[in-house]
Amino acid sequence: MGKKQVKASKPTAIKKARKGKVHQLSFISTDRGGLVPLGVLKSHEIKKGEDGKSKRIVESDKWYFEHDLIPLPFNAAGLLELMDNCSYFDACVRQIAIDVVGSGYDIVPREKDKENEAEKKELQAFMDETNTENESVEEVLKQAVIDFEAIGWLGIEASRGKDDKINGIFDIPAHTIRISDDSKGKDALMKRRYCQIRGDKKRWFKAFGVEGNISAIDGKELKSDTKSENVAHEMIFRREYYPLSDYYGRPNILSAIGAVRGLIGVRDFNLSFFDNYGVPAALVTLTGEWEEGSPRHIRDFIDTEIKGSDNAHKTLVIEIPETGTFTWIPLVTDMKEGSFSVYFKSLRDEVLAAYKMPPYRIGIAETGALGGSTAPESTKIYNQAVVKTLQKMVSDILNNDIVKDGLQIETYIVKFKEIDTRDLDALVKRWKELLGMAAITPGWIAEQIGLDTEDMPHAKEYYIANTYVPVLEAGTVTPETVKASEDELKKIVDEMIKKHKGVK
């Protein structure tokens, strides 16, 4: 890049620099005290069309106003983008959904000893396949819980057949739901309506259980003889309480958004090492007479031709003019792998704390300073504060709205199984000792961990620790030997009494 032109990928006219000429550098001073190249700002400016109007896509507030829809209190779709880029955020949300509705369920009578076999079969069939997409109720509710934990509210669509019974339920992505303003409605039907918006497509729903029909196209009230395809389905809506909104909720992660962004930032910073393939940020100094444009060509060559894993081990060769010098000063000379380890862990813990998630439940193995673990205690807190609370909400939706009101089944309810918060390793050690003392049976232990003991041999027998055989078969001790020993002892005692009397 001296007096001779260096061959570049794209030919560029290079003019010879004149002595004493100062090249103009275009930078903008920011309010954070830094300098940003003007070209960077230009690349992010809003382009205007020939008509002078912005090309940005702006959501029309007018349409919302005309249909009495309440705007979202925050960017819900942005939360999903963060979840896609933060494994801990995503893992917490999905693990909660699994713990709430993914551990199985039992269909039990509402009242003891009251059974109805036909209703039980109908309910079981609905639980197994609840919509035209062949999804089970568990799958639909799992999707709804993911929405609730990631966004702060959930919406479940319910369709009915000619018999007025529910014949299908579907999850509606929470970030697409908008709520109507209930202050202007004349009656219950028009007071609470919902609109799902995806791009330029819109679909209206009415609140679950409200009498009357509204249009699925424009949300307006319909007459009773309207065609069924234009009638809006019902929506079951639940939200997490949010003081800043009377309509929408908020997710637990909202208070830890900074930590999520920090985790993404640490990831991107570490990835930049591979993008640069070990080429550190550097200060390049050119002194003397160089051809005009040389600094820019050197910078572009380093940024495009050397950095990146595809350009590994390439060599930069520069022809220095007779009166010039080239100096390379690395700004980062030692980038250790654990530079962000403490910061990273604190950010991760903040995300887990937002959901009260024990680390081991999402695959993080942690031990205390002395090798101990707080897993049992943290799991109990997580179970009480998160899982049971959500199970109660989901059970209310399923058993009261869907099963009782929708399917008109009043004999049974669906009871979700709770997660096992016990420390099984500690319990096994205790049970083993009790089993060896003939205090409990193998069948009792099997029942504690949910195993069927019907076909288990020796399930009701007691054992001793030295040989682990039934007590009556241990060693030579049998009822007959015990009886013989008692008889022999009685004879010995009688002989001793006789001798004692004879001596007197």
Order of alpha helices (4+ residues) and beta strands (2+ residues): beta-beta-alpha-alpha-beta-alpha-alpha-beta-alpha-alpha-beta-beta-beta-alpha-beta-beta-beta-beta-beta-alpha-beta-alpha-beta-alpha-alpha-alpha-beta-alpha-alpha-alpha
